[in-house]
Amino acid sequence: MERWTLHDLRRTARSLMSRAGVSSEHAERVMGHAIKGVEAVYDRHEYADEKAEALAKLANLIDGIIHPRKNVVPMAKRKGR
């Protein structure tokens, strides 16, 4: 296995949040990235509920990857192929 760092896990988490349908705004806040510009000055809301929802979506996606659903039926092969 290649060497990896904690930053690799952060990058993977951020990518998976996009895959899970988390908005970029909320994913960036989960990652702890600094919000810039006028928004950083005036918007002091903590976004706790939104970040919790983003992390729940991430956890559900990871759970689905690790434990694929057993009730998925494979598609039948076409005859002659």
PyMOL Python script that loads the backbone (N, CA, C, O; Angstrom):
from pymol import cmd

cmd.read_pdbstr("""\
ATOM      1  N   MET A   1       0.839  -1.176   0.000  1.00  0.00           N
ATOM      2  CA  MET A   1       0.000   0.000   0.000  1.00  0.00           C
ATOM      3  C   MET A   1       0.888   1.245   0.000  1.00  0.00           C
ATOM      4  O   MET A   1       1.875   1.318   0.732  1.00  0.00           O
ATOM      5  N   GLU A   2       0.527   2.209  -0.822  1.00  0.00           N
ATOM      6  CA  GLU A   2       1.287   3.447  -0.887  1.00  0.00           C
ATOM      7  C   GLU A   2       1.150   4.226   0.413  1.00  0.00           C
ATOM      8  O   GLU A   2       0.198   4.037   1.171  1.00  0.00           O
ATOM      9  N   ARG A   3       2.114   5.100   0.655  1.00  0.00           N
ATOM     10  CA  ARG A   3       2.029   5.951   1.834  1.00  0.00           C
ATOM     11  C   ARG A   3       0.867   6.924   1.664  1.00  0.00           C
ATOM     12  O   ARG A   3       0.602   7.412   0.566  1.00  0.00           O
ATOM     13  N   TRP A   4       0.191   7.190   2.756  1.00  0.00           N
ATOM     14  CA  TRP A   4      -0.890   8.162   2.730  1.00  0.00           C
ATOM     15  C   TRP A   4      -0.779   9.042   3.968  1.00  0.00           C
ATOM     16  O   TRP A   4      -0.095   8.702   4.934  1.00  0.00           O
ATOM     17  N   THR A   5      -1.464  10.177   3.918  1.00  0.00           N
ATOM     18  CA  THR A   5      -1.433  11.125   5.029  1.00  0.00           C
ATOM     19  C   THR A   5      -2.862  11.439   5.452  1.00  0.00           C
ATOM     20  O   THR A   5      -3.822  11.056   4.783  1.00  0.00           O
ATOM     21  N   LEU A   6      -2.984  12.127   6.550  1.00  0.00           N
ATOM     22  CA  LEU A   6      -4.318  12.548   6.994  1.00  0.00           C
ATOM     23  C   LEU A   6      -4.977  13.452   5.958  1.00  0.00           C
ATOM     24  O   LEU A   6      -6.201  13.461   5.824  1.00  0.00           O
ATOM     25  N   HIS A   7      -4.172  14.206   5.232  1.00  0.00           N
ATOM     26  CA  HIS A   7      -4.745  15.065   4.197  1.00  0.00           C
ATOM     27  C   HIS A   7      -5.450  14.244   3.124  1.00  0.00           C
ATOM     28  O   HIS A   7      -6.442  14.694   2.551  1.00  0.00           O
ATOM     29  N   ASP A   8      -4.949  13.046   2.850  1.00  0.00           N
ATOM     30  CA  ASP A   8      -5.621  12.159   1.893  1.00  0.00           C
ATOM     31  C   ASP A   8      -7.023  11.804   2.374  1.00  0.00           C
ATOM     32  O   ASP A   8      -7.958  11.734   1.576  1.00  0.00           O
ATOM     33  N   LEU A   9      -7.167  11.582   3.676  1.00  0.00           N
ATOM     34  CA  LEU A   9      -8.489  11.279   4.230  1.00  0.00           C
ATOM     35  C   LEU A   9      -9.413  12.489   4.136  1.00  0.00           C
ATOM     36  O   LEU A   9     -10.600  12.340   3.849  1.00  0.00           O
ATOM     37  N   ARG A  10      -8.881  13.684   4.375  1.00  0.00           N
ATOM     38  CA  ARG A  10      -9.678  14.907   4.248  1.00  0.00           C
ATOM     39  C   ARG A  10     -10.152  15.086   2.807  1.00  0.00           C
ATOM     40  O   ARG A  10     -11.313  15.416   2.567  1.00  0.00           O
ATOM     41  N   ARG A  11      -9.245  14.867   1.847  1.00  0.00           N
ATOM     42  CA  ARG A  11      -9.595  15.006   0.435  1.00  0.00           C
ATOM     43  C   ARG A  11     -10.672  13.983   0.051  1.00  0.00           C
ATOM     44  O   ARG A  11     -11.611  14.302  -0.679  1.00  0.00           O
ATOM     45  N   THR A  12     -10.525  12.768   0.545  1.00  0.00           N
ATOM     46  CA  THR A  12     -11.517  11.730   0.256  1.00  0.00           C
ATOM     47  C   THR A  12     -12.864  12.088   0.860  1.00  0.00           C
ATOM     48  O   THR A  12     -13.898  11.939   0.209  1.00  0.00           O
ATOM     49  N   ALA A  13     -12.857  12.560   2.102  1.00  0.00           N
ATOM     50  CA  ALA A  13     -14.116  12.951   2.755  1.00  0.00           C
ATOM     51  C   ALA A  13     -14.802  14.069   1.977  1.00  0.00           C
ATOM     52  O   ALA A  13     -16.017  14.039   1.784  1.00  0.00           O
ATOM     53  N   ARG A  14     -14.027  15.052   1.532  1.00  0.00           N
ATOM     54  CA  ARG A  14     -14.617  16.180   0.797  1.00  0.00           C
ATOM     55  C   ARG A  14     -15.200  15.708  -0.523  1.00  0.00           C
ATOM     56  O   ARG A  14     -16.289  16.136  -0.908  1.00  0.00           O
ATOM     57  N   SER A  15     -14.495  14.835  -1.218  1.00  0.00           N
ATOM     58  CA  SER A  15     -14.997  14.300  -2.487  1.00  0.00           C
ATOM     59  C   SER A  15     -16.253  13.468  -2.273  1.00  0.00           C
ATOM     60  O   SER A  15     -17.199  13.559  -3.055  1.00  0.00           O
ATOM     61  N   LEU A  16     -16.268  12.659  -1.221  1.00  0.00           N
ATOM     62  CA  LEU A  16     -17.442  11.833  -0.944  1.00  0.00           C
ATOM     63  C   LEU A  16     -18.642  12.679  -0.535  1.00  0.00           C
ATOM     64  O   LEU A  16     -19.779  12.316  -0.835  1.00  0.00           O
ATOM     65  N   MET A  17     -18.408  13.799   0.144  1.00  0.00           N
ATOM     66  CA  MET A  17     -19.540  14.678   0.483  1.00  0.00           C
ATOM     67  C   MET A  17     -20.194  15.211  -0.782  1.00  0.00           C
ATOM     68  O   MET A  17     -21.419  15.314  -0.845  1.00  0.00           O
ATOM     69  N   SER A  18     -19.397  15.551  -1.794  1.00  0.00           N
ATOM     70  CA  SER A  18     -19.983  15.975  -3.073  1.00  0.00           C
ATOM     71  C   SER A  18     -20.801  14.843  -3.676  1.00  0.00           C
ATOM     72  O   SER A  18     -21.915  15.059  -4.153  1.00  0.00           O
ATOM     73  N   ARG A  19     -20.251  13.651  -3.655  1.00  0.00           N
ATOM     74  CA  ARG A  19     -20.942  12.467  -4.188  1.00  0.00           C
ATOM     75  C   ARG A  19     -22.247  12.204  -3.437  1.00  0.00           C
ATOM     76  O   ARG A  19     -23.220  11.729  -4.022  1.00  0.00           O
ATOM     77  N   ALA A  20     -22.263  12.514  -2.139  1.00  0.00           N
ATOM     78  CA  ALA A  20     -23.451  12.278  -1.308  1.00  0.00           C
ATOM     79  C   ALA A  20     -24.484  13.387  -1.444  1.00  0.00           C
ATOM     80  O   ALA A  20     -25.555  13.310  -0.843  1.00  0.00           O
ATOM     81  N   GLY A  21     -24.176  14.415  -2.228  1.00  0.00           N
ATOM     82  CA  GLY A  21     -25.144  15.482  -2.450  1.00  0.00           C
ATOM     83  C   GLY A  21     -25.082  16.623  -1.452  1.00  0.00           C
ATOM     84  O   GLY A  21     -26.021  17.413  -1.357  1.00  0.00           O
ATOM     85  N   VAL A  22     -23.993  16.721  -0.708  1.00  0.00           N
ATOM     86  CA  VAL A  22     -23.820  17.819   0.239  1.00  0.00           C
ATOM     87  C   VAL A  22     -23.415  19.061  -0.551  1.00  0.00           C
ATOM     88  O   VAL A  22     -22.552  18.987  -1.426  1.00  0.00           O
ATOM     89  N   SER A  23     -24.034  20.196  -0.247  1.00  0.00           N
ATOM     90  CA  SER A  23     -23.689  21.433  -0.947  1.00  0.00           C
ATOM     91  C   SER A  23     -22.237  21.802  -0.659  1.00  0.00           C
ATOM     92  O   SER A  23     -21.704  21.485   0.404  1.00  0.00           O
ATOM     93  N   SER A  24     -21.611  22.468  -1.610  1.00  0.00           N
ATOM     94  CA  SER A  24     -20.223  22.898  -1.429  1.00  0.00           C
ATOM     95  C   SER A  24     -20.093  23.812  -0.226  1.00  0.00           C
ATOM     96  O   SER A  24     -19.120  23.724   0.523  1.00  0.00           O
ATOM     97  N   GLU A  25     -21.059  24.680  -0.040  1.00  0.00           N
ATOM     98  CA  GLU A  25     -21.029  25.614   1.098  1.00  0.00           C
ATOM     99  C   GLU A  25     -20.923  24.868   2.419  1.00  0.00           C
ATOM    100  O   GLU A  25     -20.096  25.207   3.265  1.00  0.00           O
ATOM    101  N   HIS A  26     -21.756  23.858   2.595  1.00  0.00           N
ATOM    102  CA  HIS A  26     -21.759  23.121   3.862  1.00  0.00           C
ATOM    103  C   HIS A  26     -20.560  22.187   3.971  1.00  0.00           C
ATOM    104  O   HIS A  26     -20.011  22.017   5.060  1.00  0.00           O
ATOM    105  N   ALA A  27     -20.149  21.587   2.872  1.00  0.00           N
ATOM    106  CA  ALA A  27     -18.983  20.705   2.902  1.00  0.00           C
ATOM    107  C   ALA A  27     -17.727  21.481   3.290  1.00  0.00           C
ATOM    108  O   ALA A  27     -16.903  20.989   4.061  1.00  0.00           O
ATOM    109  N   GLU A  28     -17.583  22.691   2.758  1.00  0.00           N
ATOM    110  CA  GLU A  28     -16.421  23.512   3.093  1.00  0.00           C
ATOM    111  C   GLU A  28     -16.422  23.880   4.571  1.00  0.00           C
ATOM    112  O   GLU A  28     -15.362  23.930   5.196  1.00  0.00           O
ATOM    113  N   ARG A  29     -17.581  24.134   5.127  1.00  0.00           N
ATOM    114  CA  ARG A  29     -17.673  24.457   6.555  1.00  0.00           C
ATOM    115  C   ARG A  29     -17.343  23.227   7.406  1.00  0.00           C
ATOM    116  O   ARG A  29     -16.697  23.349   8.446  1.00  0.00           O
ATOM    117  N   VAL A  30     -17.784  22.043   6.968  1.00  0.00           N
ATOM    118  CA  VAL A  30     -17.440  20.816   7.691  1.00  0.00           C
ATOM    119  C   VAL A  30     -15.925  20.640   7.714  1.00  0.00           C
ATOM    120  O   VAL A  30     -15.355  20.237   8.728  1.00  0.00           O
ATOM    121  N   MET A  31     -15.285  20.944   6.601  1.00  0.00           N
ATOM    122  CA  MET A  31     -13.835  20.781   6.491  1.00  0.00           C
ATOM    123  C   MET A  31     -13.070  21.815   7.319  1.00  0.00           C
ATOM    124  O   MET A  31     -11.864  21.681   7.528  1.00  0.00           O
ATOM    125  N   GLY A  32     -13.770  22.837   7.782  1.00  0.00           N
ATOM    126  CA  GLY A  32     -13.117  23.866   8.585  1.00  0.00           C
ATOM    127  C   GLY A  32     -12.382  24.891   7.757  1.00  0.00           C
ATOM    128  O   GLY A  32     -11.526  25.611   8.272  1.00  0.00           O
ATOM    129  N   HIS A  33     -12.709  24.967   6.461  1.00  0.00           N
ATOM    130  CA  HIS A  33     -12.053  25.945   5.605  1.00  0.00           C
ATOM    131  C   HIS A  33     -12.572  27.335   5.925  1.00  0.00           C
ATOM    132  O   HIS A  33     -13.754  27.506   6.222  1.00  0.00           O
ATOM    133  N   ALA A  34     -11.701  28.322   5.866  1.00  0.00           N
ATOM    134  CA  ALA A  34     -12.066  29.702   6.161  1.00  0.00           C
ATOM    135  C   ALA A  34     -12.992  30.234   5.072  1.00  0.00           C
ATOM    136  O   ALA A  34     -12.732  30.073   3.879  1.00  0.00           O
ATOM    137  N   ILE A  35     -14.065  30.864   5.502  1.00  0.00           N
ATOM    138  CA  ILE A  35     -14.979  31.520   4.576  1.00  0.00           C
ATOM    139  C   ILE A  35     -14.449  32.943   4.398  1.00  0.00           C
ATOM    140  O   ILE A  35     -14.094  33.598   5.378  1.00  0.00           O
ATOM    141  N   LYS A  36     -14.395  33.418   3.176  1.00  0.00           N
ATOM    142  CA  LYS A  36     -13.752  34.699   2.886  1.00  0.00           C
ATOM    143  C   LYS A  36     -14.767  35.768   2.503  1.00  0.00           C
ATOM    144  O   LYS A  36     -15.944  35.489   2.273  1.00  0.00           O
ATOM    145  N   GLY A  37     -14.291  36.954   2.445  1.00  0.00           N
ATOM    146  CA  GLY A  37     -15.057  38.079   1.933  1.00  0.00           C
ATOM    147  C   GLY A  37     -16.129  38.569   2.886  1.00  0.00           C
ATOM    148  O   GLY A  37     -16.046  38.386   4.101  1.00  0.00           O
ATOM    149  N   VAL A  38     -17.134  39.194   2.302  1.00  0.00           N
ATOM    150  CA  VAL A  38     -18.222  39.803   3.058  1.00  0.00           C
ATOM    151  C   VAL A  38     -18.960  38.763   3.893  1.00  0.00           C
ATOM    152  O   VAL A  38     -19.381  39.044   5.015  1.00  0.00           O
ATOM    153  N   GLU A  39     -19.115  37.568   3.346  1.00  0.00           N
ATOM    154  CA  GLU A  39     -19.802  36.504   4.087  1.00  0.00           C
ATOM    155  C   GLU A  39     -19.101  36.213   5.409  1.00  0.00           C
ATOM    156  O   GLU A  39     -19.761  36.013   6.429  1.00  0.00           O
ATOM    157  N   ALA A  40     -17.789  36.189   5.399  1.00  0.00           N
ATOM    158  CA  ALA A  40     -17.034  35.919   6.626  1.00  0.00           C
ATOM    159  C   ALA A  40     -17.252  37.006   7.670  1.00  0.00           C
ATOM    160  O   ALA A  40     -17.222  36.736   8.870  1.00  0.00           O
ATOM    161  N   VAL A  41     -17.469  38.225   7.215  1.00  0.00           N
ATOM    162  CA  VAL A  41     -17.654  39.348   8.129  1.00  0.00           C
ATOM    163  C   VAL A  41     -19.049  39.349   8.741  1.00  0.00           C
ATOM    164  O   VAL A  41     -19.198  39.564   9.944  1.00  0.00           O
ATOM    165  N   TYR A  42     -20.069  39.109   7.923  1.00  0.00           N
ATOM    166  CA  TYR A  42     -21.443  39.294   8.369  1.00  0.00           C
ATOM    167  C   TYR A  42     -22.167  38.025   8.788  1.00  0.00           C
ATOM    168  O   TYR A  42     -23.079  38.092   9.612  1.00  0.00           O
ATOM    169  N   ASP A  43     -21.795  36.881   8.253  1.00  0.00           N
ATOM    170  CA  ASP A  43     -22.507  35.645   8.577  1.00  0.00           C
ATOM    171  C   ASP A  43     -21.792  34.925   9.716  1.00  0.00           C
ATOM    172  O   ASP A  43     -20.777  34.261   9.504  1.00  0.00           O
ATOM    173  N   ARG A  44     -22.324  35.061  10.911  1.00  0.00           N
ATOM    174  CA  ARG A  44     -21.709  34.462  12.101  1.00  0.00           C
ATOM    175  C   ARG A  44     -22.431  33.202  12.569  1.00  0.00           C
ATOM    176  O   ARG A  44     -22.132  32.674  13.640  1.00  0.00           O
ATOM    177  N   HIS A  45     -23.377  32.722  11.770  1.00  0.00           N
ATOM    178  CA  HIS A  45     -24.113  31.506  12.105  1.00  0.00           C
ATOM    179  C   HIS A  45     -23.143  30.330  12.154  1.00  0.00           C
ATOM    180  O   HIS A  45     -22.225  30.258  11.338  1.00  0.00           O
ATOM    181  N   GLU A  46     -23.331  29.412  13.090  1.00  0.00           N
ATOM    182  CA  GLU A  46     -22.424  28.272  13.261  1.00  0.00           C
ATOM    183  C   GLU A  46     -22.680  27.124  12.284  1.00  0.00           C
ATOM    184  O   GLU A  46     -21.783  26.318  12.040  1.00  0.00           O
ATOM    185  N   TYR A  47     -23.876  27.036  11.728  1.00  0.00           N
ATOM    186  CA  TYR A  47     -24.236  25.975  10.781  1.00  0.00           C
ATOM    187  C   TYR A  47     -24.111  24.581  11.388  1.00  0.00           C
ATOM    188  O   TYR A  47     -23.759  23.630  10.690  1.00  0.00           O
ATOM    189  N   ALA A  48     -24.390  24.455  12.659  1.00  0.00           N
ATOM    190  CA  ALA A  48     -24.246  23.163  13.342  1.00  0.00           C
ATOM    191  C   ALA A  48     -25.181  22.105  12.759  1.00  0.00           C
ATOM    192  O   ALA A  48     -24.756  20.979  12.504  1.00  0.00           O
ATOM    193  N   ASP A  49     -26.447  22.457  12.547  1.00  0.00           N
ATOM    194  CA  ASP A  49     -27.404  21.478  12.003  1.00  0.00           C
ATOM    195  C   ASP A  49     -27.020  21.067  10.583  1.00  0.00           C
ATOM    196  O   ASP A  49     -27.101  19.892  10.226  1.00  0.00           O
ATOM    197  N   GLU A  50     -26.609  22.027   9.791  1.00  0.00           N
ATOM    198  CA  GLU A  50     -26.231  21.742   8.405  1.00  0.00           C
ATOM    199  C   GLU A  50     -24.980  20.864   8.337  1.00  0.00           C
ATOM    200  O   GLU A  50     -24.889  19.961   7.505  1.00  0.00           O
ATOM    201  N   LYS A  51     -24.029  21.137   9.212  1.00  0.00           N
ATOM    202  CA  LYS A  51     -22.816  20.320   9.234  1.00  0.00           C
ATOM    203  C   LYS A  51     -23.121  18.908   9.732  1.00  0.00           C
ATOM    204  O   LYS A  51     -22.553  17.934   9.237  1.00  0.00           O
ATOM    205  N   ALA A  52     -24.016  18.802  10.708  1.00  0.00           N
ATOM    206  CA  ALA A  52     -24.403  17.472  11.207  1.00  0.00           C
ATOM    207  C   ALA A  52     -25.086  16.669  10.102  1.00  0.00           C
ATOM    208  O   ALA A  52     -24.839  15.472   9.953  1.00  0.00           O
ATOM    209  N   GLU A  53     -25.946  17.334   9.326  1.00  0.00           N
ATOM    210  CA  GLU A  53     -26.626  16.652   8.219  1.00  0.00           C
ATOM    211  C   GLU A  53     -25.610  16.217   7.152  1.00  0.00           C
ATOM    212  O   GLU A  53     -25.718  15.124   6.596  1.00  0.00           O
ATOM    213  N   ALA A  54     -24.640  17.068   6.876  1.00  0.00           N
ATOM    214  CA  ALA A  54     -23.599  16.729   5.896  1.00  0.00           C
ATOM    215  C   ALA A  54     -22.803  15.512   6.353  1.00  0.00           C
ATOM    216  O   ALA A  54     -22.517  14.620   5.555  1.00  0.00           O
ATOM    217  N   LEU A  55     -22.447  15.474   7.628  1.00  0.00           N
ATOM    218  CA  LEU A  55     -21.688  14.335   8.150  1.00  0.00           C
ATOM    219  C   LEU A  55     -22.536  13.067   8.177  1.00  0.00           C
ATOM    220  O   LEU A  55     -22.009  11.972   7.982  1.00  0.00           O
ATOM    221  N   ALA A  56     -23.839  13.198   8.415  1.00  0.00           N
ATOM    222  CA  ALA A  56     -24.727  12.032   8.369  1.00  0.00           C
ATOM    223  C   ALA A  56     -24.804  11.475   6.950  1.00  0.00           C
ATOM    224  O   ALA A  56     -24.799  10.259   6.759  1.00  0.00           O
ATOM    225  N   LYS A  57     -24.877  12.360   5.955  1.00  0.00           N
ATOM    226  CA  LYS A  57     -24.885  11.909   4.560  1.00  0.00           C
ATOM    227  C   LYS A  57     -23.579  11.204   4.213  1.00  0.00           C
ATOM    228  O   LYS A  57     -23.576  10.177   3.533  1.00  0.00           O
ATOM    229  N   LEU A  58     -22.479  11.763   4.686  1.00  0.00           N
ATOM    230  CA  LEU A  58     -21.173  11.137   4.444  1.00  0.00           C
ATOM    231  C   LEU A  58     -21.110   9.759   5.091  1.00  0.00           C
ATOM    232  O   LEU A  58     -20.645   8.799   4.476  1.00  0.00           O
ATOM    233  N   ALA A  59     -21.577   9.662   6.329  1.00  0.00           N
ATOM    234  CA  ALA A  59     -21.557   8.375   7.039  1.00  0.00           C
ATOM    235  C   ALA A  59     -22.432   7.345   6.327  1.00  0.00           C
ATOM    236  O   ALA A  59     -22.047   6.181   6.216  1.00  0.00           O
ATOM    237  N   ASN A  60     -23.593   7.757   5.849  1.00  0.00           N
ATOM    238  CA  ASN A  60     -24.480   6.829   5.134  1.00  0.00           C
ATOM    239  C   ASN A  60     -23.847   6.342   3.835  1.00  0.00           C
ATOM    240  O   ASN A  60     -23.967   5.170   3.479  1.00  0.00           O
ATOM    241  N   LEU A  61     -23.178   7.243   3.136  1.00  0.00           N
ATOM    242  CA  LEU A  61     -22.513   6.848   1.895  1.00  0.00           C
ATOM    243  C   LEU A  61     -21.391   5.853   2.177  1.00  0.00           C
ATOM    244  O   LEU A  61     -21.276   4.836   1.493  1.00  0.00           O
ATOM    245  N   ILE A  62     -20.568   6.141   3.176  1.00  0.00           N
ATOM    246  CA  ILE A  62     -19.477   5.226   3.529  1.00  0.00           C
ATOM    247  C   ILE A  62     -20.026   3.881   3.974  1.00  0.00           C
ATOM    248  O   ILE A  62     -19.485   2.839   3.607  1.00  0.00           O
ATOM    249  N   ASP A  63     -21.092   3.894   4.758  1.00  0.00           N
ATOM    250  CA  ASP A  63     -21.714   2.642   5.195  1.00  0.00           C
ATOM    251  C   ASP A  63     -22.191   1.829   3.992  1.00  0.00           C
ATOM    252  O   ASP A  63     -22.031   0.609   3.964  1.00  0.00           O
ATOM    253  N   GLY A  64     -22.780   2.504   2.996  1.00  0.00           N
ATOM    254  CA  GLY A  64     -23.236   1.810   1.796  1.00  0.00           C
ATOM    255  C   GLY A  64     -22.098   1.227   0.982  1.00  0.00           C
ATOM    256  O   GLY A  64     -22.257   0.189   0.340  1.00  0.00           O
ATOM    257  N   ILE A  65     -20.950   1.891   1.006  1.00  0.00           N
ATOM    258  CA  ILE A  65     -19.775   1.376   0.296  1.00  0.00           C
ATOM    259  C   ILE A  65     -19.219   0.150   1.008  1.00  0.00           C
ATOM    260  O   ILE A  65     -18.855  -0.841   0.374  1.00  0.00           O
ATOM    261  N   ILE A  66     -19.160   0.232   2.327  1.00  0.00           N
ATOM    262  CA  ILE A  66     -18.595  -0.868   3.112  1.00  0.00           C
ATOM    263  C   ILE A  66     -19.544  -2.059   3.199  1.00  0.00           C
ATOM    264  O   ILE A  66     -19.113  -3.211   3.164  1.00  0.00           O
ATOM    265  N   HIS A  67     -20.833  -1.771   3.313  1.00  0.00           N
ATOM    266  CA  HIS A  67     -21.848  -2.822   3.438  1.00  0.00           C
ATOM    267  C   HIS A  67     -22.860  -2.696   2.304  1.00  0.00           C
ATOM    268  O   HIS A  67     -23.960  -2.184   2.517  1.00  0.00           O
ATOM    269  N   PRO A  68     -22.513  -3.147   1.120  1.00  0.00           N
ATOM    270  CA  PRO A  68     -23.463  -3.045   0.005  1.00  0.00           C
ATOM    271  C   PRO A  68     -24.745  -3.803   0.320  1.00  0.00           C
ATOM    272  O   PRO A  68     -24.739  -4.816   1.021  1.00  0.00           O
ATOM    273  N   ARG A  69     -25.810  -3.301  -0.202  1.00  0.00           N
ATOM    274  CA  ARG A  69     -27.113  -3.947   0.041  1.00  0.00           C
ATOM    275  C   ARG A  69     -27.109  -5.351  -0.525  1.00  0.00           C
ATOM    276  O   ARG A  69     -26.660  -5.585  -1.648  1.00  0.00           O
ATOM    277  N   LYS A  70     -27.611  -6.272   0.258  1.00  0.00           N
ATOM    278  CA  LYS A  70     -27.633  -7.684  -0.144  1.00  0.00           C
ATOM    279  C   LYS A  70     -28.791  -7.996  -1.089  1.00  0.00           C
ATOM    280  O   LYS A  70     -28.785  -9.021  -1.771  1.00  0.00           O
ATOM    281  N   ASN A  71     -29.792  -7.097  -1.124  1.00  0.00           N
ATOM    282  CA  ASN A  71     -30.978  -7.399  -1.917  1.00  0.00           C
ATOM    283  C   ASN A  71     -30.894  -6.866  -3.346  1.00  0.00           C
ATOM    284  O   ASN A  71     -31.906  -6.826  -4.045  1.00  0.00           O
ATOM    285  N   VAL A  72     -29.709  -6.457  -3.788  1.00  0.00           N
ATOM    286  CA  VAL A  72     -29.541  -6.006  -5.159  1.00  0.00           C
ATOM    287  C   VAL A  72     -29.442  -7.233  -6.056  1.00  0.00           C
ATOM    288  O   VAL A  72     -28.622  -8.119  -5.819  1.00  0.00           O
ATOM    289  N   VAL A  73     -30.268  -7.278  -7.070  1.00  0.00           N
ATOM    290  CA  VAL A  73     -30.301  -8.414  -7.987  1.00  0.00           C
ATOM    291  C   VAL A  73     -29.471  -8.069  -9.211  1.00  0.00           C
ATOM    292  O   VAL A  73     -29.717  -7.041  -9.842  1.00  0.00           O
ATOM    293  N   PRO A  74     -28.488  -8.904  -9.568  1.00  0.00           N
ATOM    294  CA  PRO A  74     -27.682  -8.606 -10.750  1.00  0.00           C
ATOM    295  C   PRO A  74     -28.515  -8.710 -12.015  1.00  0.00           C
ATOM    296  O   PRO A  74     -29.459  -9.496 -12.094  1.00  0.00           O
ATOM    297  N   MET A  75     -28.150  -7.905 -13.000  1.00  0.00           N
ATOM    298  CA  MET A  75     -28.874  -7.943 -14.266  1.00  0.00           C
ATOM    299  C   MET A  75     -28.572  -9.240 -14.998  1.00  0.00           C
ATOM    300  O   MET A  75     -27.453  -9.751 -14.936  1.00  0.00           O
ATOM    301  N   ALA A  76     -29.559  -9.762 -15.681  1.00  0.00           N
ATOM    302  CA  ALA A  76     -29.391 -11.003 -16.435  1.00  0.00           C
ATOM    303  C   ALA A  76     -28.552 -10.729 -17.680  1.00  0.00           C
ATOM    304  O   ALA A  76     -28.652  -9.659 -18.279  1.00  0.00           O
ATOM    305  N   LYS A  77     -27.725 -11.702 -18.065  1.00  0.00           N
ATOM    306  CA  LYS A  77     -26.927 -11.573 -19.268  1.00  0.00           C
ATOM    307  C   LYS A  77     -27.816 -11.809 -20.471  1.00  0.00           C
ATOM    308  O   LYS A  77     -28.741 -12.620 -20.430  1.00  0.00           O
ATOM    309  N   ARG A  78     -27.523 -11.087 -21.544  1.00  0.00           N
ATOM    310  CA  ARG A  78     -28.274 -11.309 -22.782  1.00  0.00           C
ATOM    311  C   ARG A  78     -27.865 -12.620 -23.412  1.00  0.00           C
ATOM    312  O   ARG A  78     -26.702 -13.014 -23.335  1.00  0.00           O
ATOM    313  N   LYS A  79     -28.804 -13.292 -24.028  1.00  0.00           N
ATOM    314  CA  LYS A  79     -28.496 -14.539 -24.717  1.00  0.00           C
ATOM    315  C   LYS A  79     -27.643 -14.255 -25.950  1.00  0.00           C
ATOM    316  O   LYS A  79     -27.855 -13.263 -26.648  1.00  0.00           O
ATOM    317  N   GLY A  80     -26.705 -15.109 -26.203  1.00  0.00           N
ATOM    318  CA  GLY A  80     -25.866 -14.969 -27.374  1.00  0.00           C
ATOM    319  C   GLY A  80     -24.655 -14.085 -27.146  1.00  0.00           C
ATOM    320  O   GLY A  80     -23.910 -13.807 -28.086  1.00  0.00           O
ATOM    321  N   ARG A  81     -24.447 -13.647 -25.938  1.00  0.00           N
ATOM    322  CA  ARG A  81     -23.268 -12.792 -25.659  1.00  0.00           C
ATOM    323  C   ARG A  81     -22.392 -13.412 -24.649  1.00  0.00           C
ATOM    324  O   ARG A  81     -21.361 -12.841 -24.292  1.00  0.00           O
TER     325      ARG A  81
END
""", "prot")
cmd.dss("prot")
cmd.show_as("cartoon", "prot")
cmd.util.cbc("prot")
cmd.orient("prot")
